[in-house]
Amino acid sequence: MLSRPQIGKTNRIIAYITYTIILAFVVFNYKTVWDALTYIFSLATPLYIAIAIAYILNMPMKYIEEFYEKYIKKKNLRRGLALATTLVLAFLVFILFISFLIPRVIESISLIAGNIYNYSSRLVTIFNETMVNLNINYAIDYKSIRDALNNLNLTSFIQISNESTGTLDLIVQTFGFFSVFINGITAFIMSIYLLFNKEGHIRQLKKVVTFFIGYKRAQRFFEIGAEANHYFNGFISGQLLECLILGIMMYTGFRIVALPYSELLACIIAIAALVPMFGCYVSFAIGFILVLAIDPVKAFAFAVVFFIIQQIESNVIYPKIVGDAVGLSGLYVLLSLIVFGNLFGFFGLLIAVPLMALIYAIASRVINISLYRNHIEVTDKVIKKFKDEDE
């Protein structure tokens, strides 16, 4: 008979051997394992979409529910009314977006694509004339640009083909659309359930996490989660509202000075504003080139309107709406955009700032606590030990 210590030692050896075998299998078959994990997690895609929808809708819903709390005491009735109001408002915004904005943006894009040769010719002419005026011996050959545009086959891009597709392609496209539609409806319904009983679902999540990782680890996990929610909620809600206000202001300014493609330009600027720092420069460059191709004088008007509204937005609106929701210096903002942009593309740019703020907060807490426990004080001039008051 084996003693209890021997049994424990044997179990640890078996666990180590099992772990080594699993690790070796994963390393040598990483592609198969990754594909299998991706497939397994993809089965719950509607749930992920539902969580994202619920998280975004919960931002206005909290304030609506707080307003109804003054007049309605029953929680279920108040929650249901707040949820219904939020969905109605979201539906109205969606209808406004689809009926007014999308057609005008598509019309502007089609007009640009249809006249791309004229616009590119004007831009090349303006550029070459500017080089001559600056006594710079450089010119762009329009023929190479025209050949590149011909290779893009823009005619097929802006025209809708009247030819019927093959039966197999039609079936595949139909089922693909049907699958996306079903997933979207399922995710929307799931998001309603999540929002209506959000406290209950959060409680269930806490129970499951605590069961698997234990009490102390679960406490730290949910402390980090609460901090992450603070940064993401503050940044996303403020940034979305700020982008909406900026887009409306830009559209109004462009309409006043009668700029072409006002809707498209305002959309580009509002979407680009989701990316801090880089967004405004990219949107200005795109908008300036689009207007310059039509009329250099209007391009100058675009620049004046853009910078006036940008200054108002940066100095008045942004501090009041977004404020110190994130609290990162410019250096860390740039670093986060570069790192997460390279890792996750455009989505990485959207989550870069709040994610970096969370990492910065956690790292600061760990470092400061460690330094304090070791009685170390760090300033910009010296690093020194200090005595504990209890000693």
C-alpha positions in Angstrom: 0.0 0.0 0.0 1.2 3.4 -0.9 1.2 6.1 1.8 -0.6 9.4 1.4 2.5 11.4 0.5 3.5 8.8 -2.0 0.0 8.9 -3.6 0.2 12.7 -3.8 3.7 12.5 -5.4 2.4 9.9 -7.9 -0.6 12.1 -8.8 1.7 15.1 -9.4 4.0 13.0 -11.7 0.9 11.8 -13.6 -0.3 15.4 -13.9 3.1 16.6 -15.2 3.3 13.7 -17.7 -0.3 14.5 -18.9 0.5 18.2 -19.2 3.7 17.5 -21.2 1.8 15.2 -23.6 -1.0 17.7 -24.1 1.5 20.6 -24.6 3.6 18.6 -27.1 0.4 17.7 -29.0 -0.6 21.3 -29.2 2.8 22.5 -30.3 3.2 19.9 -33.1 -0.4 20.3 -34.2 -1.0 23.9 -33.4 -2.9 24.6 -36.7 -5.3 21.7 -36.2 -5.8 22.7 -32.6 -6.3 26.4 -33.5 -8.9 25.5 -36.3 -10.7 23.2 -33.8 -10.9 25.9 -31.1 -11.9 28.6 -33.7 -14.7 26.3 -34.9 -15.9 25.5 -31.3 -15.9 29.2 -30.3 -17.6 30.2 -33.6 -20.6 28.1 -32.7 -21.5 30.8 -30.1 -21.1 33.7 -32.5 -24.7 35.1 -31.9 -23.9 35.2 -28.2 -20.8 37.4 -28.8 -22.8 39.7 -31.0 -25.6 39.8 -28.4 -23.1 40.8 -25.7 -21.7 43.6 -27.9 -25.2 44.9 -28.7 -26.3 44.7 -25.1 -23.2 46.5 -23.9 -23.8 49.4 -26.3 -27.5 49.6 -25.7 -27.0 49.4 -21.9 -25.2 52.8 -22.0 -28.3 54.9 -22.8 -30.6 52.4 -21.1 -29.0 53.1 -17.7 -29.9 56.8 -17.9 -33.4 56.1 -19.2 -34.0 53.7 -16.4 -32.7 56.2 -13.8 -35.2 58.7 -15.2 -38.1 56.3 -15.0 -37.1 55.4 -11.4 -38.6 58.7 -10.2 -42.0 57.7 -11.4 -42.2 53.9 -11.5 -41.4 51.8 -8.4 -41.9 48.3 -9.8 -38.5 47.1 -11.1 -39.7 44.8 -13.9 -42.1 47.4 -15.3 -39.4 50.1 -15.1 -36.8 47.8 -16.7 -39.2 46.8 -19.5 -40.2 50.4 -20.2 -36.6 51.5 -20.2 -35.6 48.7 -22.6 -38.5 49.4 -24.9 -37.6 53.1 -25.0 -34.0 52.3 -25.8 -35.0 50.0 -28.6 -37.4 52.6 -30.1 -34.7 55.3 -30.0 -32.1 52.9 -31.6 -34.6 51.9 -34.3 -35.4 55.6 -35.1 -31.6 56.3 -35.4 -31.2 53.3 -37.6 -34.1 54.3 -39.9 -32.7 57.9 -40.1 -29.3 56.5 -41.0 -30.7 54.2 -43.7 -33.2 56.5 -45.2 -31.3 59.8 -45.3 -27.6 59.2 -44.9 -26.8 56.0 -46.7 -28.5 56.9 -50.1 -26.7 60.3 -50.2 -23.3 58.7 -49.3 -23.8 56.0 -52.0 -24.8 58.7 -54.5 -21.6 60.6 -53.7 -19.4 57.5 -54.0 -21.0 56.6 -57.3 -20.5 60.2 -58.6 -16.8 60.1 -57.6 -16.3 56.7 -59.1 -18.0 57.7 -62.3 -15.8 60.8 -62.7 -12.6 59.4 -61.3 -10.7 60.0 -64.5 -11.6 63.7 -64.6 -10.8 64.1 -60.9 -7.5 62.3 -61.2 -6.5 64.4 -64.3 -7.3 67.6 -62.4 -5.3 66.5 -59.4 -2.3 65.6 -61.5 -2.5 69.0 -63.3 -2.7 70.9 -60.1 0.2 69.0 -58.6 2.4 69.4 -61.7 1.6 73.2 -61.9 2.5 73.5 -58.2 5.8 71.8 -58.7 6.6 74.2 -61.6 5.7 77.2 -59.5 8.0 75.9 -56.7 10.8 75.3 -59.2 10.9 71.6 -58.4 11.9 69.4 -61.3 9.3 66.6 -60.7 6.1 65.8 -62.5 3.5 63.0 -62.4 2.8 61.0 -65.5 -1.0 60.8 -65.9 -0.8 57.9 -68.3 0.5 55.5 -65.5 -2.3 56.6 -63.2 -4.9 56.1 -65.9 -3.6 52.6 -66.6 -3.8 51.8 -62.9 -7.4 53.1 -62.8 -8.2 51.0 -65.8 -6.9 47.9 -64.1 -9.3 48.6 -61.2 -12.3 48.1 -63.6 -14.3 50.8 -61.9 -17.1 50.5 -64.4 -18.1 47.1 -63.0 -17.7 48.6 -59.5 -20.4 51.3 -59.9 -22.8 49.4 -62.2 -25.1 46.7 -61.1 -25.0 43.7 -63.4 -28.3 42.7 -64.9 -27.1 39.3 -65.8 -28.4 36.5 -63.7 -25.9 34.5 -61.7 -25.5 30.7 -61.9 -27.9 28.5 -60.0 -25.2 27.2 -57.6 -23.8 30.7 -56.8 -27.4 32.0 -56.3 -28.1 29.1 -53.8 -24.8 29.7 -51.9 -25.5 33.5 -51.7 -29.1 32.9 -50.6 -28.1 30.5 -47.8 -25.2 32.8 -46.8 -27.6 35.8 -46.5 -30.2 33.6 -44.7 -27.5 32.4 -42.2 -26.4 36.0 -41.5 -30.0 37.1 -41.1 -30.8 34.3 -38.7 -27.6 35.0 -36.6 -28.5 38.7 -36.5 -32.1 38.1 -35.3 -30.9 35.5 -32.8 -28.3 37.9 -31.4 -30.8 40.7 -31.1 -33.3 38.5 -29.2 -30.5 37.3 -26.9 -29.3 40.9 -26.3 -32.9 41.7 -25.1 -32.8 38.8 -22.6 -29.3 40.0 -21.4 -30.5 43.5 -20.9 -33.8 42.7 -19.1 -32.1 40.5 -16.5 -28.5 41.8 -16.6 -28.0 41.5 -12.8 -29.0 37.9 -12.9 -26.7 37.0 -15.7 -23.8 38.9 -14.1 -24.4 37.0 -10.9 -24.4 33.6 -12.7 -21.1 34.6 -14.4 -19.6 35.5 -11.1 -20.6 32.1 -9.7 -19.1 30.2 -12.6 -15.8 32.1 -12.5 -15.5 31.8 -8.7 -16.2 28.0 -9.0 -13.4 27.5 -11.4 -10.7 29.9 -10.2 -11.5 30.3 -6.5 -12.5 33.1 -4.3 -9.3 35.3 -4.2 -8.6 35.0 -7.9 -12.2 35.7 -8.7 -12.1 38.9 -6.6 -9.0 40.1 -8.5 -10.6 39.1 -11.8 -13.8 41.0 -11.3 -11.9 44.0 -9.9 -10.0 44.2 -13.2 -13.3 43.6 -15.0 -14.9 46.6 -13.2 -12.0 48.8 -14.0 -12.1 47.7 -17.7 -15.8 48.4 -17.8 -15.1 51.9 -16.4 -12.6 52.7 -19.1 -14.5 51.1 -22.0 -17.9 52.5 -21.0 -16.6 56.0 -20.5 -14.5 56.1 -23.6 -17.0 54.4 -26.0 -20.1 56.3 -24.9 -18.2 59.6 -24.9 -16.4 58.9 -28.1 -19.6 57.9 -30.0 -21.5 61.0 -28.8 -18.5 63.2 -29.7 -18.3 61.6 -33.2 -22.0 62.2 -33.7 -21.8 65.9 -32.7 -18.7 66.4 -34.8 -20.3 64.8 -37.9 -23.4 67.0 -37.5 -21.3 70.2 -37.0 -19.1 69.3 -40.0 -22.2 68.6 -42.2 -23.8 71.9 -41.2 -20.6 73.8 -41.9 -20.1 72.2 -45.3 -23.7 72.9 -46.3 -23.3 76.5 -45.3 -20.4 77.0 -47.7 -22.0 74.7 -50.3 -19.3 72.1 -50.5 -19.8 69.0 -52.7 -20.2 65.6 -51.1 -21.2 67.2 -47.7 -22.8 64.0 -46.4 -19.8 61.8 -47.5 -17.2 64.2 -46.0 -19.1 64.4 -42.7 -19.4 60.6 -42.5 -15.7 60.2 -43.2 -14.7 62.7 -40.5 -17.2 61.3 -37.9 -16.0 57.7 -38.5 -12.3 58.7 -38.5 -12.8 60.6 -35.2 -13.3 57.2 -33.5 -9.5 56.8 -33.8 -7.9 59.5 -31.6 -5.1 61.8 -32.9 -4.6 60.0 -36.3 -8.3 60.2 -37.3 -8.6 63.9 -37.9 -5.5 64.1 -40.1 -6.6 61.1 -42.2 -10.1 62.5 -42.7 -8.8 66.0 -43.5 -6.4 64.6 -46.2 -9.2 62.5 -47.8 -11.7 65.3 -47.7 -9.3 67.9 -49.0 -8.2 65.7 -52.0 -11.9 65.0 -52.9 -12.8 68.7 -52.9 -9.6 69.8 -54.5 -10.3 67.5 -57.5 -13.5 69.6 -58.1 -12.5 73.1 -57.2 -9.3 74.4 -55.5 -11.2 77.4 -54.1 -13.7 75.1 -52.4 -10.8 73.0 -51.1 -9.6 76.1 -49.3 -13.1 76.7 -47.9 -13.1 73.0 -46.7 -9.8 73.5 -44.9 -11.1 76.7 -43.2 -14.4 75.1 -42.1 -12.6 71.9 -41.0 -10.0 73.6 -38.8 -12.5 76.0 -37.2 -14.9 73.2 -36.2 -12.0 71.0 -35.2 -10.7 73.6 -32.8 -14.2 74.1 -31.3 -14.5 70.3 -30.9 -11.1 69.8 -29.4 -11.2 72.7 -26.9 -14.9 72.8 -25.9 -16.8 69.7 -26.8 -14.3 66.9 -26.4 -13.2 67.9 -22.8 -16.8 68.1 -21.7 -18.0 64.8 -23.2 -15.0 62.5 -23.0 -13.0 64.4 -20.5 -10.6 62.3 -18.4 -12.5 59.1 -19.0 -9.2 57.5 -20.1 -6.6 59.8 -18.7 -3.6 58.7 -20.9 -0.8 61.0 -22.1 -0.3 61.5 -25.8 2.8 59.2 -25.8 0.8 56.2 -24.6 -2.1 57.0 -26.9 0.2 56.9 -29.9 1.9 53.7 -28.6 -1.5 52.0 -28.2 -2.6 52.9 -31.7 0.6 51.6 -33.2 0.7 48.3 -31.3 -3.0 47.3 -31.3 -3.5 48.7 -34.8 -0.8 46.3 -36.1 -2.2 43.4 -34.1 -5.9 43.7 -34.8 -6.3 46.2 -37.7 -9.1 48.8 -37.6 -10.8 47.1 -34.7 -7.5 47.4 -32.8 -7.5 51.1 -33.4 -11.0 51.4 -31.9 -10.1 49.5 -28.7 -6.5 50.7 -28.4 -7.0 53.7 -26.1 -9.3 52.1 -23.4 -7.3 48.9 -23.5 -4.0 50.7 -23.0 -5.6 52.7 -20.2 -6.6 49.5 -18.5 -3.1 48.0 -18.9 -1.6 51.2 -17.6 -3.8 51.3 -14.5 -3.1 47.7 -13.6 0.6 48.0 -14.2 0.7 51.2 -12.1 -1.2 49.5 -9.3 1.1 46.5 -9.3 4.3 48.5 -9.5 3.3 51.1 -6.8 2.1 48.4 -4.4 5.4 46.5 -4.9 7.5 49.6 -4.3 5.5 50.6 -1.2 5.9 47.1 0.3 9.6 47.3 -0.3 9.8 50.8 1.2 11.1 52.4 -2.0 10.2 55.9 -3.0 10.8 57.0 -6.6 10.8 60.6 -7.8 12.1 62.3 -11.0 15.4 63.0 -9.2 16.1 60.2 -6.8 15.3 56.7 -5.8 15.5 56.2 -2.0 14.4 53.9 0.8 12.0 55.2 3.4 11.1 53.9 6.9 7.8 52.5 7.7 5.9 54.4 10.4 5.2 51.2 12.3 8.9 50.3 12.6 
